[in-house]
Amino acid sequence: MKITNAVSLSEPKSVGVKCAWTEYVKFLPSVSVPTCWSEQERELLKGTSLHVAVTAKLAALDAEFHAFKLATQNIAWCRKVWWDEKRLTFLDWLDCDAWLRSRVLQLPDLGLSMIPFLDFCNHRSFPNSFYDLDDEGNIILIHSLCALGQNSQVIEEITINYGEEKSASEMVFSYGFVDLDRPTASWMALDLKDHESLGDDSSTMVFVRAKQRLLDSAPTLLLIDMGTSVEWTSDYIWLMCVNHEDGFNIQVMQQNDGSQHLQAFFDDQPLLNLASLVDLLRMKPLWPIYQLRAVTLVEERVHRQLADLNESDALCNEYNSQKIVGDQIWHVSQNLRTLEKALLEKTLLVLGSQVSLI
């Protein structure tokens, strides 16, 4: 409603009462996050971990927008101001989502919050200020020198860090940029949607799909840059390493209310936590075999991602040479591609060393 008031060109279009928040909305700048990029600009993300994520996010936002329209189209003022005149579009919905993702902050005890003034602070890897909660639950912005009991005589821009734990892809996804001096992608998540093609131990497609249904979310492989090494984690990879002959089974269990659910068993014992499967496998005499299976699956997935990244370089260079995409988006995408390519190559080196030691 505040956004509608802020952009209204004539008073009859206004709804509700204007206030300070109405004026605040007018100052929110546009944000060049990938969901707001053109289709050709999003092609610069091909081969990166962000390509699948952005595609999924756009599909989710489209579903949200249509659900929102369905829920409000019979409300008189919504129908008149938004839908009859087609003043509210999917592009507006994308802008609102971009505002939220690029401006929310993780606050102690409060979680994700959008704080006026604080959300106008730019990001720096080495900021001069930080934010916190005081004893009364108020948000406070503190200059680093003030925290040390000193005064700053230099007039400078107030900067904060948007999150040291965020990966390069997260920074692009939420804020539309990556620090130029960033040394690593930190971590990246690869989807395992093509899980049927991973490895050749699946006896039937039914068993493979049943494994996927055990997960609470889409199967993924997480690569984490540890500096001198790379670690990976994926519950689904370990699920793909075990079959009936290994003592792993999935049964349909019926509840007292008649509902049914899938339950995994390992050595005839219920596997209540999928993350514990790898610990159980470590205690088995065949642990080296399971480990080799897992590393092989991870290698195959990383090789495929790296191949996709390399194959899409030509398209990216063509778009740049023909000025099909803007310079800013080009540099952001290239920075992300460089960082993720380095992590993928580093991962393959680490995995190769691990295979030789198994």
Buried (B, 14 or more C-beta within 10 A) or exposed (E): BBBBBBEBEEEEBBBEEBEEEBEBBEEBEEBBBBBBBEEEBBBBBBBBBBBBBBBEBBEEBEEEBEEBBEEBEEEEEBBBBBBEEEBBEBEBBBBBBBBEBBBBBEBEEEEEEEBEEBBEBEBBEEBBBBBEEEEEEEBEBEBEBEEEEEEEEEEEEBBBBBBEEBBBBBBBBBBBBBBEEBEBBBBBBBBBEEBEEBBEBBEEEEBBEBBBEBBEEBBBBBBBBEEEEBEBBBBBBBBBBBBEEBBBBBEEEEEEEEEEEEBBEBEEEEBEEBEEBBEBBEEBEEBEBBBBBBBBBBBEBBBBBBEBBEEBBEBBEEBBEEEBBBEEBBBBBBBBBBBBBBBBEBBBEBBEEBEEEE
